[in-house]
Amino acid sequence: MKKIFAFLGFALVCFAADAQYYYQDFRNSEMLRHGTYHQPCRTEIVLPQVNGYNVYKADLHTHTVYSDGNVLPSYRVMEAWQDGLDIMAVTEHVEFRPHESTFVEYLEQYTGRKHKEAKNNRIVNKEADKDGIMVDLNFCVRVSQKAAAKYGLTIIPGTEITRDGKKIGHFNALFTTDNNVIYDPDPLVAIRNAKAQNAIVMHNHPGWTRTSLDYTEVETVAYDEGLIDGVEVMNGIEFYPGIIDRVRERNLFIAANTDIHATTASEYRNNGATRPMTLILAKDKSLESVREALEAGRTLAFGFNTLCGEEQLLKDFFVAGMKTEVISTDKDGRSVVMVTNLTSVPYLIKIGNGNPIYLDPFKTVSLTSGKGSGTLKFTVLNMFCSADAHPVVELSF
């Protein structure tokens, strides 16, 4: 009986505590609001300053309903801000905009039934007819910029030149000034049209739908002409380690992006993952500074707790996010050193032939140095500076 009363008492306390989460609505005296509702908030991703530059989080490849995505631009922008991003590129497909078929039907009364179906909205593998593309390909950029104003998010205007994935390839044009003049039946001419307006061109998901990372004929010409400025080493859940070497050999910027069509909640957050992102080392997040950083190749690719990029930049990034404290030193000069990870990036490190050590975000591990050494030397296993190599970092104390 005592146990029953104890349980009932506990249940009443829980019920009373739960009831306390309701509060009086300030407008309606006859309505209570539940306190578990929270204002939409941002996940802060803490990264270090590196070599005098801020590190900004960017997604350079996104889609909305204005091509083949599933959400409005206003949602895509809000989502990026909530996920901790600072910069987002708007990159709707030029040649693939399937939702226009629904738009035309929905807006039939507005258009006076002049057009009963969408035209030239699926021209990935065929040429547009004489009417050409009949929508404003800059519209989504303007809507996104307007939505981003309330979040302080930098919007990079862009578009995706989209042709047969196996035979030709996909290319994002970034920092475009007019997406409406990019299309041409010849994909190389389309890329050149983008470059003519001083766009930066990124080669997207180079291994998607393919059996290797070999160049297509169009890609070969584009690279050899110097039309390509950067490459995705990570796209969504795909990772192409061999691209790291291509980036280094051709002096390009490296990128990791979502290519998001659905929502990042369904693709990443609900699965306990952080969306892939391109880390851009820039003075500020203005379009001018971001562009300068991309042209200089000051980027790292970050996805699923893995970092890729130029070796020295990876080392500098790691060291900038660490704090060391010597706890004791024995008579042989061996020091016990506390190493604290001050960032949101988890690391997996290995000293010599020892077992890997997890150095999680905002956690400290205790390490022991060699005789008379003032540094700790280890390999960072979740950093890639080439397809099969990891940087070896020396941390001074």
C-alpha positions as CSV (number, residue, x, y, z in Angstrom):
1,M,0.0,0.0,0.0
2,K,2.8,2.4,0.8
3,K,4.3,1.7,-2.6
4,I,1.0,2.6,-4.3
5,F,0.7,5.8,-2.4
6,A,4.3,6.7,-3.2
7,F,3.7,6.0,-6.8
8,L,0.5,8.2,-6.8
9,G,2.3,10.9,-5.1
10,F,5.1,10.8,-7.6
11,A,2.6,10.9,-10.5
12,L,0.8,13.9,-9.0
13,V,4.1,15.7,-8.7
14,C,5.0,14.9,-12.3
15,F,1.5,16.0,-13.4
16,A,1.8,19.2,-11.4
17,A,5.2,19.9,-12.8
18,D,3.9,19.3,-16.4
19,A,1.0,21.6,-15.8
20,Q,3.4,24.3,-14.8
21,Y,4.6,24.4,-18.4
22,Y,1.4,26.1,-19.4
23,Y,1.3,29.8,-19.2
24,Q,-1.3,32.5,-19.9
25,D,-1.4,33.8,-23.4
26,F,-0.8,37.5,-23.4
27,R,-3.6,38.2,-25.9
28,N,-6.3,35.7,-25.0
29,S,-7.3,35.4,-21.3
30,E,-9.1,32.1,-22.0
31,M,-6.1,30.4,-23.6
32,L,-3.0,28.8,-22.1
33,R,0.1,28.1,-24.1
34,H,2.4,25.2,-23.5
35,G,5.9,26.1,-22.4
36,T,7.7,23.4,-24.4
37,Y,7.5,25.6,-27.5
38,H,10.8,27.4,-28.1
39,Q,11.7,30.1,-30.6
40,P,13.6,28.6,-33.5
41,C,17.2,28.7,-32.6
42,R,20.6,28.3,-34.2
43,T,23.1,25.5,-33.5
44,E,26.4,27.3,-33.0
45,I,29.4,25.5,-34.5
46,V,32.5,26.8,-32.8
47,L,35.6,27.0,-35.0
48,P,39.0,28.7,-34.4
49,Q,40.5,31.7,-36.1
50,V,43.3,30.4,-38.4
51,N,46.2,32.5,-39.6
52,G,44.3,35.7,-39.0
53,Y,41.2,34.6,-40.8
54,N,37.7,33.8,-39.5
55,V,36.4,30.4,-40.5
56,Y,32.9,30.6,-42.0
57,K,30.5,27.6,-42.6
58,A,29.1,27.5,-46.1
59,D,26.9,25.3,-48.3
60,L,27.7,26.0,-52.0
61,H,25.1,23.6,-53.4
62,T,21.4,23.8,-52.6
63,H,18.0,23.5,-54.3
64,T,14.4,24.6,-53.7
65,V,11.1,24.2,-55.4
66,Y,12.3,26.5,-58.1
67,S,14.2,23.6,-59.6
68,D,13.8,20.1,-58.1
69,G,14.0,20.7,-54.4
70,N,11.1,20.2,-52.0
71,V,11.1,23.4,-49.9
72,L,10.7,27.2,-50.5
73,P,13.7,29.5,-50.5
74,S,12.6,31.0,-47.2
75,Y,12.7,27.6,-45.5
76,R,16.1,26.8,-47.1
77,V,17.5,30.0,-45.7
78,M,16.1,29.5,-42.2
79,E,17.3,25.9,-42.2
80,A,20.8,27.0,-43.1
81,W,20.9,29.5,-40.3
82,Q,19.5,27.0,-37.8
83,D,22.2,24.5,-38.8
84,G,24.9,27.0,-38.0
85,L,25.8,28.2,-41.5
86,D,27.1,31.7,-42.3
87,I,27.0,31.5,-46.1
88,M,24.6,29.7,-48.6
89,A,24.8,29.6,-52.4
90,V,21.5,29.5,-54.3
91,T,22.2,27.0,-57.2
92,E,18.9,26.0,-58.9
93,H,19.3,23.8,-62.0
94,V,19.2,25.7,-65.3
95,E,18.0,22.7,-67.3
96,F,15.9,20.7,-64.8
97,R,12.9,22.4,-63.2
98,P,10.2,19.8,-62.9
99,H,8.0,21.7,-60.5
100,E,7.1,24.2,-63.2
101,S,4.5,21.7,-64.5
102,T,2.6,22.0,-61.2
103,F,3.1,25.8,-61.1
104,V,1.6,26.3,-64.6
105,E,-1.4,24.3,-63.6
106,Y,-1.8,26.1,-60.3
107,L,-1.5,29.5,-61.9
108,E,-3.7,28.7,-64.8
109,Q,-6.2,31.5,-64.0
110,Y,-3.4,34.1,-63.7
111,T,-1.9,33.2,-67.0
112,G,-5.2,33.3,-68.9
113,R,-4.5,29.7,-70.0
114,K,-2.0,31.0,-72.5
115,H,0.3,28.1,-71.6
116,K,-1.3,24.8,-70.5
117,E,1.9,23.1,-69.7
118,A,5.5,23.9,-68.8
119,K,8.0,24.2,-71.6
120,N,11.8,23.7,-71.7
121,N,11.9,22.7,-68.0
122,R,13.4,19.3,-68.6
123,I,16.3,19.9,-71.1
124,V,19.1,17.9,-69.5
125,N,19.4,15.6,-72.4
126,K,17.8,17.6,-75.2
127,E,18.0,21.1,-76.6
128,A,15.5,23.8,-75.7
129,D,13.1,24.8,-78.5
130,K,12.8,28.2,-80.0
131,D,10.9,29.6,-77.0
132,G,13.8,29.0,-74.7
133,I,13.6,29.0,-70.9
134,M,10.4,30.8,-70.0
135,V,11.1,31.7,-66.3
136,D,13.3,34.1,-64.5
137,L,16.3,32.1,-63.3
138,N,17.3,35.0,-61.0
139,F,14.0,34.9,-59.1
140,C,15.1,32.4,-56.4
141,V,18.3,34.4,-55.7
142,R,16.3,37.5,-55.0
143,V,13.8,35.7,-52.8
144,S,16.6,34.0,-50.9
145,Q,18.4,37.3,-50.4
146,K,15.3,38.9,-49.0
147,A,14.8,35.9,-46.6
148,A,18.4,36.0,-45.5
149,A,18.3,39.6,-44.4
150,K,16.7,38.7,-41.1
151,Y,19.3,36.1,-40.3
152,G,22.5,37.8,-41.4
153,L,23.2,35.0,-43.8
154,T,25.3,35.7,-46.9
155,I,23.7,34.6,-50.1
156,I,25.9,33.7,-53.1
157,P,24.0,34.1,-56.3
158,G,24.5,31.1,-58.6
159,T,23.0,28.3,-60.7
160,E,23.8,24.7,-61.7
161,I,24.6,23.8,-65.3
162,T,23.0,20.4,-65.4
163,R,23.7,17.8,-68.2
164,D,23.9,14.1,-68.4
165,G,25.7,13.0,-65.2
166,K,27.6,10.1,-66.7
167,K,28.5,11.6,-70.1
168,I,29.0,15.3,-69.3
169,G,28.7,16.4,-65.7
170,H,27.2,19.1,-63.4
171,F,28.8,22.4,-62.7
172,N,27.8,25.2,-60.2
173,A,28.3,28.8,-61.4
174,L,28.8,31.0,-58.3
175,F,28.8,34.8,-58.0
176,T,26.7,35.0,-61.2
177,T,25.1,38.3,-62.2
178,D,22.4,37.0,-64.6
179,N,21.4,33.4,-64.7
180,N,19.1,34.0,-67.6
181,V,22.0,34.3,-70.2
182,I,23.9,31.2,-69.2
183,Y,22.0,28.4,-71.0
184,D,23.4,27.1,-74.3
185,P,22.8,23.7,-75.9
186,D,26.6,23.2,-75.8
187,P,27.5,22.6,-72.1
188,L,31.0,24.1,-72.6
189,V,29.5,27.3,-74.1
190,A,27.2,27.4,-71.0
191,I,30.2,27.2,-68.7
192,R,32.0,29.9,-70.8
193,N,28.9,32.1,-70.6
194,A,29.1,31.8,-66.8
195,K,32.8,32.7,-66.8
196,A,32.1,35.6,-69.1
197,Q,30.2,37.2,-66.2
198,N,33.1,36.5,-63.9
199,A,31.5,33.5,-62.2
200,I,33.5,31.0,-60.2
201,V,32.8,27.4,-61.4
202,M,32.7,24.4,-59.2
203,H,32.6,20.8,-60.5
204,N,29.9,19.0,-58.7
205,H,29.8,15.4,-57.4
206,P,32.4,14.1,-59.9
207,G,31.8,10.4,-59.1
208,W,28.0,10.5,-59.0
209,T,26.3,7.8,-61.2
210,R,29.8,6.7,-62.4
211,T,32.1,3.8,-61.9
212,S,35.3,6.0,-61.5
213,L,36.5,9.5,-61.2
214,D,37.7,9.6,-64.8
215,Y,37.0,12.8,-66.7
216,T,34.3,13.0,-69.4
217,E,35.3,14.6,-72.6
218,V,33.5,17.9,-71.6
219,E,35.2,17.8,-68.2
220,T,38.6,17.3,-69.8
221,V,38.2,20.4,-72.0
222,A,36.7,22.5,-69.1
223,Y,39.7,21.7,-66.8
224,D,42.3,22.2,-69.5
225,E,40.8,25.5,-70.5
226,G,41.0,26.7,-66.8
227,L,37.2,26.9,-66.6
228,I,37.0,25.0,-63.3
229,D,37.9,26.7,-60.0
230,G,36.9,24.2,-57.4
231,V,35.6,20.6,-56.9
232,E,33.3,18.9,-54.4
233,V,35.2,16.2,-52.5
234,M,32.0,15.6,-50.5
235,N,28.5,15.8,-51.8
236,G,25.8,14.7,-49.3
237,I,26.8,11.3,-48.1
238,E,29.3,10.8,-51.0
239,F,33.0,11.2,-50.4
240,Y,35.6,11.1,-53.2
241,P,39.1,10.8,-51.6
242,G,40.8,10.9,-54.9
243,I,39.5,14.4,-55.6
244,I,41.8,15.7,-52.8
245,D,44.8,15.0,-55.0
246,R,43.1,16.6,-58.1
247,V,42.5,19.7,-56.1
248,R,46.2,19.9,-55.0
249,E,47.5,19.2,-58.5
250,R,45.3,21.7,-60.3
251,N,45.4,24.4,-57.5
252,L,41.6,24.4,-57.0
253,F,39.5,25.1,-54.0
254,I,38.0,22.0,-52.2
255,A,34.3,21.8,-51.1
256,A,31.9,19.8,-49.2
257,N,28.2,20.5,-49.7
258,T,24.8,19.0,-49.2
259,D,23.2,19.4,-52.6
260,I,20.1,19.4,-50.4
261,H,16.7,18.8,-52.0
262,A,14.7,17.6,-49.1
263,T,15.3,19.0,-45.6
264,T,18.5,18.8,-43.6
265,A,16.5,17.6,-40.6
266,S,15.4,14.5,-42.5
267,E,18.8,14.0,-44.2
268,Y,21.1,14.8,-41.2
269,R,19.8,16.1,-37.9
270,N,17.2,13.3,-37.4
271,N,20.0,10.8,-37.9
272,G,22.4,12.5,-35.4
273,A,24.6,14.0,-38.1
274,T,25.8,17.5,-39.0
275,R,25.3,18.6,-42.6
276,P,28.4,18.7,-44.8
277,M,29.9,22.1,-45.2
278,T,32.7,24.0,-46.9
279,L,34.8,25.9,-44.4
280,I,36.0,29.2,-45.9
281,L,38.9,31.2,-44.3
282,A,38.1,34.8,-45.0
283,K,38.5,38.2,-43.4
284,D,34.7,38.6,-43.2
285,K,31.6,37.0,-44.8
286,S,31.0,39.7,-47.5
287,L,30.7,38.4,-51.0
288,E,34.0,40.1,-51.9
289,S,35.9,38.4,-49.1
290,V,34.3,35.0,-49.6
291,R,35.1,35.2,-53.3
292,E,38.8,36.1,-52.6
293,A,39.1,33.1,-50.2
294,L,37.7,30.7,-52.8
295,E,40.1,32.1,-55.5
296,A,43.0,31.8,-53.1
297,G,42.0,28.2,-52.2
298,R,41.6,28.8,-48.5
299,T,38.9,26.2,-47.9
300,L,38.5,22.9,-46.1
301,A,35.8,20.3,-46.7
302,F,34.0,19.1,-43.6
303,G,31.5,16.2,-43.5
304,F,30.6,13.4,-41.1
305,N,33.4,14.4,-38.8
306,T,36.0,14.2,-41.5
307,L,38.1,17.2,-42.7
308,C,39.9,17.3,-46.1
309,G,42.2,19.9,-47.6
310,E,45.7,21.2,-48.1
311,E,48.1,19.7,-45.5
312,Q,49.5,22.8,-43.9
313,L,46.0,24.4,-43.7
314,L,44.7,21.3,-42.0
315,K,47.6,21.4,-39.5
316,D,47.0,25.1,-38.8
317,F,43.3,24.6,-38.3
318,F,43.9,21.8,-35.8
319,V,46.6,23.6,-33.8
320,A,44.5,26.8,-33.7
321,G,41.7,24.9,-31.9
322,M,43.7,23.4,-29.2
323,K,44.9,24.4,-25.7
324,T,47.7,22.7,-23.8
325,E,48.6,22.8,-20.1
326,V,51.6,21.0,-18.5
327,I,50.5,19.3,-15.3
328,S,53.8,17.7,-14.3
329,T,57.3,16.8,-15.6
330,D,59.3,13.9,-14.3
331,K,63.1,13.7,-13.8
332,D,63.6,12.3,-17.3
333,G,61.8,15.3,-18.9
334,R,58.6,13.5,-19.7
335,S,55.6,15.8,-19.3
336,V,52.0,15.1,-18.6
337,V,50.0,17.5,-20.8
338,M,46.3,18.3,-20.8
339,V,45.1,18.9,-24.4
340,T,41.7,20.6,-24.7
341,N,39.7,20.7,-27.9
342,L,38.1,24.2,-28.0
343,T,36.1,23.5,-31.1
344,S,32.9,21.7,-32.2
345,V,35.0,19.4,-34.4
346,P,35.8,15.9,-33.0
347,Y,39.2,14.4,-33.7
348,L,40.7,10.9,-33.8
349,I,44.4,11.1,-33.1
350,K,47.1,8.5,-32.9
351,I,50.5,8.8,-31.2
352,G,53.2,6.5,-32.9
353,N,51.9,3.0,-33.1
354,G,49.5,3.4,-30.2
355,N,45.8,3.0,-30.3
356,P,43.6,5.9,-31.6
357,I,42.5,8.4,-29.1
358,Y,39.2,10.3,-29.3
359,L,39.5,14.0,-28.7
360,D,35.9,15.1,-28.7
361,P,34.6,18.7,-28.8
362,F,35.2,20.7,-25.7
363,K,36.8,17.8,-24.0
364,T,40.3,17.3,-22.5
365,V,42.6,14.3,-22.7
366,S,45.8,13.6,-20.8
367,L,48.9,12.8,-22.9
368,T,52.5,12.1,-22.0
369,S,55.4,13.6,-24.0
370,G,58.7,11.9,-24.9
371,K,61.9,12.6,-23.0
372,G,62.8,16.2,-22.9
373,S,60.3,17.1,-25.6
374,G,58.4,20.3,-25.8
375,T,55.9,19.0,-28.4
376,L,53.4,16.3,-28.8
377,K,53.4,14.6,-32.2
378,F,50.5,12.6,-33.6
379,T,48.6,11.7,-36.7
380,V,45.1,13.1,-37.1
381,L,43.2,10.2,-38.6
382,N,40.0,12.0,-39.5
383,M,41.9,14.6,-41.5
384,F,42.8,13.8,-45.2
385,C,45.5,15.7,-47.0
386,S,45.5,13.2,-49.9
387,A,43.5,10.2,-50.9
388,D,45.3,7.9,-48.4
389,A,47.3,10.3,-46.2
390,H,46.7,12.1,-42.9
391,P,48.6,15.1,-41.6
392,V,51.1,14.6,-38.7
393,V,50.7,17.5,-36.3
394,E,53.1,18.8,-33.7
395,L,51.5,20.5,-30.8
396,S,53.8,22.7,-28.7
397,F,53.4,23.1,-24.9
